[in-house]
């Protein structure tokens, strides 16, 4: 009997120890893996891969910020690690109210071994695939192949990761909070409004294109691009308007079917202007975003986004205005969230998404080649070199339905990826915006002080001091940048506000004029980190390069600039304005 009691006591002690270990070690680890330094044996017991744990605060992994990162509100931790995708952290997306089904967008689990393989480049001896402009007659065959490829993808079972259903879900998973940062399940992984925008979408297109080529039995297939930045391509390609084509999507704005010219300044209302006037406006907007506002990597790509950071620290010039407006212009405004193209979670359900992003990808190459006006006193265009950017990684299924890990550094050389772009020119290089000669400078002398933060319910004008150290050009490649910080855009709204410089009388300024420095544009966002039933705000920032603008305005020697913020749509608060001087 005594032996039985002793065994029972020992069992109870062992049970208590196991419970204590679970509560004090394993449970905290599951909730906050990086707060603990555990052996690989213990990590293996939890099912966690030690290579996928992002530890904010590890001194061995910290890296300096490039230029100026996002606002403090975007920093959940000190970061210092690349963003990593792990399917084990994928869960339910945070969709906006009245979202359209399907409501799940995580990819299927891999069925082959090994579960994940690393990306390998195509055969360097393979012929280059040429992506051609959809508007060009020579691309008619490519458009027909794209239509057939989409039809073949749609015919695959929904469980097949190569199906159109699953390909469209990729964008939802990475943009609607389904994917979480590895080791940080409280932080959604978001590839928009940061330095991940271009490389992620390049990888997305690469695998979409390879799947299409395999289904077509045509290894030379390349996705055509919708060249909305050149006059010949500033209309929806005709093939997408054919209601019996696999490329047709009923959830588009019917008023914007061809031959309507794209409006790169679109919000809600249609402009009363001729096609020629619209094209001229588009070219001037292109110049602003590709030349004036894009001299540095963080201005063109977007702000750094590292493991432990909250998403959307600040978008680059192409994404913030051009890319977002084309999504907005294409989506159906009669639907609750402007689906399909007008909402991040649903945009890839429209086949036009892929030619649209092919054009954004082409503009990255134009910028990298310095076609966009670099030279002279301008810094040469170059991508980031930080390991945290280069080593950030994503997961995609390839044409053989294998799960592949691809890094940003894998996506930097399109020659190694074996594709190129047909030339369509850069006519916007000759569209430098004109200065409005009718504006009064006297009105700047009577500005009322502004106490930030402010809700942008009406136009706000504030004088912002310029404090460049030393003489005007103390550093050759120093760029003067206006930072609109602490932006809180209501996630349930399409939000836009415009930024004017030295133009208190902004009503006199046309959208294409020099004084209109840029626009902040945010599509409707899901709740992300909000409580159930609430809509979170998008916390982010915006940057405008001032050097060329002030030179054209004849204000390069002024001690301050007047910044006017004009609300266009949606609810938004502004945290403040400042001018910084950057070198990258």
C-alpha positions in Angstrom: 0.0 0.0 0.0 2.9 2.3 0.9 4.5 1.5 -2.4 1.3 2.4 -4.2 1.0 5.7 -2.4 4.6 6.5 -3.2 4.1 5.8 -6.9 0.9 8.0 -6.9 2.8 10.8 -5.2 5.6 10.6 -7.7 3.1 10.6 -10.6 1.4 13.7 -9.1 4.8 15.5 -8.7 5.7 14.6 -12.3 2.3 15.8 -13.5 2.8 19.1 -11.7 6.2 19.6 -13.1 4.9 19.0 -16.7 2.1 21.4 -16.1 4.5 24.0 -14.7 6.8 23.5 -17.7 3.9 24.0 -20.1 2.7 27.2 -18.4 6.0 28.8 -17.8 7.9 27.8 -21.0 5.9 26.3 -23.8 2.8 28.6 -23.5 4.9 31.8 -23.4 6.9 30.5 -26.2 3.9 30.0 -28.4 2.7 33.5 -27.6 6.0 35.3 -27.8 8.8 33.0 -29.1 11.4 35.7 -29.2 11.2 36.5 -25.5 13.0 33.3 -24.7 16.3 31.7 -25.6 15.7 28.0 -25.9 17.6 25.1 -27.3 16.7 23.7 -30.7 15.5 20.6 -28.9 12.9 22.5 -27.0 12.0 24.5 -30.2 11.6 21.2 -32.0 9.2 20.0 -29.3 7.0 23.0 -30.0 7.0 22.4 -33.7 8.7 25.7 -34.4 11.5 26.1 -36.9 14.3 28.1 -35.1 15.3 29.5 -38.5 11.9 31.1 -38.9 11.7 32.9 -35.5 12.0 36.6 -35.8 13.6 38.0 -32.7 13.2 41.7 -32.3 16.0 42.9 -30.0 18.6 40.3 -30.9 21.7 42.5 -31.1 23.4 40.3 -33.6 20.6 40.8 -36.2 20.0 44.5 -36.0 20.7 46.6 -39.1 20.7 50.4 -39.5 17.7 52.1 -41.2 18.1 53.4 -44.7 17.2 57.1 -44.8 14.0 57.6 -42.8 11.8 54.7 -42.0 8.1 54.6 -41.1 6.7 56.5 -38.2 7.2 55.3 -34.6 3.6 54.0 -34.7 4.6 51.4 -37.2 7.3 49.9 -34.9 6.1 47.1 -32.8 9.7 46.1 -32.0 13.3 47.0 -32.9 13.1 44.7 -35.9 16.5 43.8 -37.3 15.4 40.7 -39.3 14.0 40.0 -42.7 10.3 39.3 -43.2 9.7 35.6 -43.5 6.6 33.7 -44.7 5.6 30.4 -43.1 2.4 28.6 -43.9 2.1 27.5 -40.3 1.3 31.1 -39.4 -1.4 31.5 -42.1 -5.0 31.8 -40.8 -8.3 33.6 -41.5 -8.0 36.9 -43.3 -9.4 40.2 -42.0 -11.9 41.1 -44.7 -13.8 44.3 -45.0 -17.5 44.4 -44.2 -19.7 43.0 -47.0 -16.8 41.2 -48.6 -17.6 38.8 -51.4 -16.9 35.1 -51.1 -14.7 33.1 -50.9 -13.7 34.1 -47.4 -10.6 31.9 -47.0 -7.3 32.6 -48.8 -4.5 30.6 -47.2 -2.8 28.3 -49.8 -3.2 24.5 -49.5 -0.7 22.5 -47.5 2.1 21.0 -49.6 1.7 17.3 -50.4 5.3 16.6 -51.7 8.6 16.2 -49.9 10.5 18.3 -49.1 7.6 20.5 -48.1 9.5 23.7 -49.2 12.3 24.0 -51.8 14.5 27.0 -52.4 14.1 29.0 -55.6 16.4 28.2 -58.5 16.9 30.4 -61.6 15.7 29.2 -65.0 18.3 27.7 -67.4 20.6 30.6 -68.4 20.6 29.2 -71.9 16.9 29.5 -72.2 15.6 32.1 -74.7 14.4 35.4 -73.2 10.7 35.7 -73.0 9.4 39.1 -74.1 6.5 40.8 -72.4 4.8 43.0 -74.9 2.3 45.8 -74.5 -1.3 44.6 -74.7 -2.3 47.5 -77.0 0.2 46.5 -79.7 -1.0 44.5 -82.6 2.0 42.3 -82.3 0.8 41.2 -78.9 -2.5 39.8 -80.2 -1.2 36.2 -80.0 0.0 36.8 -76.4 -3.4 38.1 -75.4 -5.1 35.1 -76.9 -2.6 32.8 -75.0 -3.3 34.7 -71.8 -7.0 34.2 -72.2 -6.5 30.5 -72.8 -4.2 30.2 -69.8 -6.7 31.8 -67.5 -9.4 29.4 -68.9 -7.1 26.5 -68.2 -6.4 27.7 -64.7 -10.1 28.2 -64.0 -10.8 24.6 -65.1 -8.4 23.2 -62.5 -9.8 22.0 -59.2 -10.0 24.7 -56.5 -7.7 22.7 -54.4 -4.9 22.8 -57.0 -2.5 25.6 -56.1 -2.1 26.4 -59.8 -5.8 27.0 -60.2 -7.0 30.6 -60.9 -8.9 30.4 -57.6 -5.7 29.7 -55.7 -3.6 32.2 -57.7 -6.1 35.0 -56.9 -6.0 33.9 -53.2 -2.3 34.6 -53.0 -2.9 38.4 -53.1 -5.6 38.1 -50.5 -3.4 36.0 -48.1 -0.5 38.5 -48.3 -2.7 41.7 -48.2 -5.6 40.9 -45.9 -3.8 39.7 -42.8 -4.1 35.9 -43.4 -0.3 35.5 -43.4 1.4 36.4 -40.1 5.0 37.2 -39.5 6.8 34.0 -38.6 7.1 33.8 -34.9 4.9 36.9 -34.4 1.3 35.8 -34.9 0.0 39.1 -33.5 1.5 40.9 -36.5 -0.2 40.5 -40.0 2.2 40.3 -42.9 1.4 43.1 -45.4 3.3 43.5 -48.6 1.8 46.9 -49.6 3.0 50.3 -48.6 6.6 49.2 -48.0 9.8 48.2 -49.7 8.4 44.8 -50.4 5.9 46.0 -53.0 7.9 45.6 -56.1 9.8 42.4 -55.4 6.8 40.5 -54.0 4.7 41.3 -57.1 7.6 40.4 -59.4 7.8 37.0 -57.8 4.0 36.7 -58.0 4.0 37.4 -61.7 7.0 35.1 -62.3 5.2 32.0 -60.9 1.8 33.0 -62.5 3.6 33.2 -65.8 5.4 29.8 -65.4 2.2 28.1 -64.4 0.5 29.6 -67.5 3.3 28.5 -69.7 3.2 24.9 -68.4 -0.6 24.7 -68.9 -0.3 26.1 -72.4 2.6 23.8 -73.3 4.5 27.0 -74.4 7.7 27.7 -72.4 8.1 31.0 -74.2 4.8 32.5 -73.0 5.0 35.9 -71.3 2.3 38.0 -69.7 1.5 41.1 -71.8 1.6 44.4 -69.9 -1.1 47.1 -69.7 1.0 50.2 -70.5 -1.3 52.8 -68.9 1.7 55.2 -68.7 2.0 55.8 -72.5 -0.8 57.3 -74.6 -1.3 54.2 -76.8 -1.9 52.1 -73.8 -4.1 54.4 -71.7 -7.2 52.4 -72.2 -8.4 49.0 -71.0 -7.1 46.5 -73.6 -10.0 45.5 -75.8 -9.7 41.8 -75.0 -10.7 42.4 -71.4 -14.0 44.0 -72.5 -15.2 40.9 -74.4 -17.9 39.5 -72.2 -17.4 35.9 -73.5 -13.7 36.0 -72.9 -12.0 34.3 -69.8 -10.4 37.7 -69.3 -13.7 39.5 -68.7 -14.7 40.3 -65.1 -18.2 41.6 -64.5 -16.9 43.4 -61.3 -15.4 46.3 -63.2 -16.5 49.9 -63.6 -18.7 49.8 -66.7 -18.1 53.5 -67.4 -14.4 52.8 -67.9 -14.6 50.2 -70.7 -12.7 51.1 -73.8 -12.3 53.6 -75.4 -12.4 55.6 -72.2 -8.9 56.9 -71.4 -7.5 56.0 -68.0 -7.6 58.8 -65.5 -4.5 58.7 -63.3 -6.1 61.4 -61.1 -9.4 59.5 -60.6 -11.3 59.6 -57.3 -15.1 59.4 -57.9 -16.2 61.8 -60.5 -15.5 61.7 -64.2 -13.6 64.6 -65.6 -15.1 66.9 -68.2 -12.1 67.0 -70.6 -11.0 65.7 -74.0 -8.9 62.6 -74.5 -5.9 64.8 -75.3 -6.3 66.8 -72.1 -6.6 63.6 -70.1 -3.5 62.1 -71.7 -1.5 65.3 -71.0 -2.5 65.2 -67.4 -1.6 61.5 -67.1 1.9 62.2 -68.5 2.5 65.1 -66.0 1.5 62.8 -63.1 3.8 60.1 -64.5 6.6 62.7 -64.5 6.0 63.7 -60.9 6.0 60.1 -59.6 8.8 58.7 -61.8 11.1 61.7 -61.8 10.5 64.5 -59.3 9.5 62.3 -56.3 11.6 59.2 -56.9 15.4 60.1 -56.6 16.0 57.7 -53.7 15.3 53.9 -53.1 13.0 54.6 -50.1 11.1 57.2 -52.1 10.6 54.9 -55.1 10.2 51.5 -53.4 8.7 52.5 -50.1 9.9 52.5 -46.5 11.8 49.7 -44.8 9.6 47.0 -43.2 11.3 44.4 -41.0 10.3 41.5 -38.8 8.6 42.9 -35.7 7.4 46.1 -37.5 3.7 46.8 -38.1 2.9 46.9 -41.8 2.5 49.7 -44.2 5.2 52.2 -43.0 4.9 54.2 -46.2 4.4 53.5 -49.9 6.7 54.4 -52.8 5.8 56.7 -55.6 4.5 54.2 -58.1 2.4 52.3 -55.6 1.0 55.3 -53.7 -0.5 57.2 -56.6 -0.3 55.4 -59.9 -0.8 51.8 -58.9 -3.6 52.6 -56.4 -5.5 54.9 -58.7 -5.5 52.3 -61.5 -6.9 49.8 -59.1 -9.5 52.3 -58.0 -10.4 53.4 -61.6 -10.8 49.8 -62.7 -12.9 48.5 -59.8 -16.7 48.6 -59.6 -17.7 51.5 -57.4 -21.2 50.2 -57.1 -20.0 47.3 -55.0 -19.5 47.7 -51.2 -15.7 47.7 -51.3 -15.2 48.5 -55.0 -14.5 44.9 -55.9 -12.7 43.4 -57.7 -9.8 45.6 -58.6 -10.7 48.3 -56.1 -10.0 46.1 -53.0 -6.8 44.4 -52.1 -8.4 41.2 -51.0 -10.2 40.7 -54.3 -8.1 42.5 -56.9 -6.3 39.4 -58.3 -9.7 37.8 -59.1 -9.8 40.1 -62.1 -7.4 38.8 -64.9 -6.5 42.4 -65.7 -4.6 42.5 -62.4 -1.7 40.6 -63.9 -1.0 42.9 -67.0 -1.5 45.9 -64.6 1.2 44.6 -62.3 3.4 43.7 -65.3 3.4 47.4 -66.1 4.3 48.4 -62.6 7.2 45.8 -62.8 8.3 47.4 -66.1 8.4 50.8 -64.4 10.8 49.4 -61.8 13.1 48.4 -64.7 12.7 51.9 -66.2 13.7 53.5 -62.9 16.6 51.1 -62.4 18.0 51.9 -65.8 18.0 55.6 -64.9 15.7 56.3 -67.8 13.6 58.3 -65.4 15.7 61.4 -65.5 18.7 60.7 -63.1 22.0 62.3 -63.8 23.7 65.6 -63.2 23.1 66.6 -59.6 20.6 63.7 -59.2 21.8 60.5 -57.4 22.0 57.5 -59.6 19.0 55.2 -59.1 19.8 52.0 -57.2 17.9 49.5 -55.2 18.4 48.9 -51.4 21.4 46.8 -50.3 20.3 46.0 -46.8 20.2 42.3 -46.0 16.8 42.7 -44.3 15.4 43.6 -47.7 17.4 41.2 -49.7 16.7 38.2 -47.5 13.0 38.8 -47.0 11.1 35.8 -48.4 7.8 34.7 -49.7 6.2 31.3 -50.6 4.7 30.4 -54.0 3.7 27.2 -55.7 5.5 26.7 -59.0 4.3 25.0 -62.3 4.8 21.6 -60.8 2.8 22.4 -57.7 5.9 22.5 -55.5 6.1 25.0 -52.7 9.0 27.4 -53.3 10.7 29.9 -51.0 11.9 32.9 -53.0 13.8 35.9 -51.6 13.9 39.5 -52.7 17.5 39.0 -53.9 16.2 36.3 -56.3 14.0 38.9 -58.0 16.5 41.6 -58.8 17.8 40.5 -62.2 15.2 40.0 -64.9 17.9 38.6 -67.2 18.5 35.8 -64.8 14.7 35.3 -64.6 14.8 35.1 -68.5 12.4 37.8 -69.4 12.5 41.3 -70.8 10.1 44.0 -71.9 9.4 45.3 -75.3 10.2 49.0 -75.6 7.2 51.5 -75.6 9.1 54.7 -74.8 8.8 57.1 -71.9 6.9 60.1 -73.3 6.3 61.4 -69.8 9.9 62.4 -69.5 9.0 65.4 -71.7 6.0 66.3 -69.5 7.6 68.4 -66.7 4.7 70.1 -65.0 4.3 73.8 -65.5 4.2 76.5 -62.8 1.0 78.3 -62.2 1.8 82.1 -62.7 -1.5 83.3 -61.2 -0.9 82.3 -57.6 -0.4 85.0 -54.9 2.6 84.7 -52.7 1.3 87.3 -50.2 -1.3 84.9 -48.8 1.5 82.8 -47.3 2.3 85.6 -44.9 -1.0 85.3 -43.0 -1.1 81.7 -42.1 -2.8 80.6 -38.9 -0.7 78.3 -36.7 -1.7 74.6 -37.0 -1.6 72.3 -34.0 -1.0 68.7 -35.1 -2.4 66.1 -35.1 -5.5 67.3 -37.1 -8.5 65.7 -38.6 -8.4 66.6 -42.3 -12.0 67.7 -42.6 -11.0 70.9 -44.6 -7.9 72.2 -46.3 -5.0 72.9 -43.9 -2.0 75.1 -44.7 1.1 75.3 -42.6 4.6 76.8 -42.9 7.3 74.2 -42.6 10.8 75.3 -41.8 13.8 74.3 -43.9 16.8 73.6 -41.8 19.4 72.3 -44.2 22.8 72.4 -42.5 25.5 74.5 -44.0 25.2 75.9 -47.5 22.4 75.1 -49.9 24.2 72.2 -51.5 26.5 71.0 -48.7 26.2 67.4 -49.8 26.0 66.6 -53.5 23.4 63.8 -53.4 21.4 65.1 -50.4 17.7 65.1 -51.2 15.2 67.4 -49.4 12.1 65.6 -48.5 8.7 66.7 -47.1 7.4 64.0 -44.7 3.7 63.8 -43.9 3.8 61.7 -40.8 1.4 60.0 -38.4 -1.2 59.5 -41.1 -4.2 57.6 -39.8 -6.5 56.7 -42.7 -9.9 55.1 -41.8 -9.7 51.5 -43.0 -13.4 51.5 -44.0 -12.9 54.3 -46.5 -11.2 55.0 -49.8 -8.9 57.8 -48.6 -7.3 60.5 -50.7 -5.8 63.8 -49.9 -3.6 66.1 -52.1 -0.4 67.9 -51.1 0.3 71.4 -52.5 3.5 73.4 -52.0 3.4 77.2 -52.0 -0.2 77.2 -53.1 -2.6 78.3 -50.4 -5.0 79.2 -53.2 -5.0 75.6 -54.2 -8.3 75.9 -56.0 -6.5 77.7 -58.8 -4.1 74.8 -59.3 -4.8 72.1 -61.8 -3.9 68.5 -60.9 -1.0 68.5 -63.4 0.5 71.8 -62.3 3.9 71.9 -60.5 2.4 73.2 -57.2 0.4 70.0 -56.8 3.2 68.0 -55.3 1.5 64.6 -54.8 -1.5 62.6 -53.6 -1.9 60.1 -50.8 -4.2 57.3 -52.0 -5.3 54.4 -49.9 -7.8 51.7 -50.9 -10.2 50.3 -48.4 -8.4 48.2 -45.8 -9.5 45.2 -43.7 -9.7 45.4 -39.9 -6.3 43.8 -39.5 -5.5 44.4 -35.8 -8.9 45.9 -34.8 -11.3 44.1 -32.5 -14.2 42.2 -34.1 -16.9 44.7 -35.3 -14.4 47.6 -35.5 -12.5 49.0 -38.4 -8.9 49.9 -37.8 -7.1 52.9 -39.2 -4.2 52.5 -41.6 -1.2 54.0 -39.9 1.4 55.1 -42.4 3.3 58.1 -43.9 4.0 59.9 -47.1 7.0 61.6 -48.6 7.5 64.2 -51.3 10.8 65.2 -52.8 11.2 68.9 -52.9 14.4 69.7 -54.8 13.2 69.9 -58.3 9.8 71.3 -57.2 11.3 74.2 -55.3 13.7 74.9 -58.1 10.8 75.2 -60.6 8.9 77.5 -58.2 11.9 79.7 -57.7 11.8 79.0 -53.9 15.0 77.1 -53.4 16.4 79.9 -51.3 13.4 80.4 -49.0 13.6 79.6 -45.3 10.3 77.8 -45.3 7.7 76.3 -47.6 3.9 76.4 -47.3 2.3 73.0 -47.4 -1.4 72.7 -48.0 -3.2 69.4 -47.4 -6.6 69.1 -49.2 -9.0 66.3 -48.4 -10.6 64.6 -51.4 -12.2 61.4 -50.0 -12.4 59.5 -46.7 -11.6 60.1 -43.1 -8.0 60.8 -42.2 -5.9 62.4 -39.5 -2.4 63.9 -40.0 0.2 63.7 -37.2 2.6 66.4 -38.5 4.8 67.8 -41.2 8.6 68.1 -41.3 11.4 68.5 -43.8 14.3 66.1 -43.7 17.5 65.7 -45.8 18.3 62.3 -47.0 21.2 60.4 -48.5 20.9 56.7 -49.5 
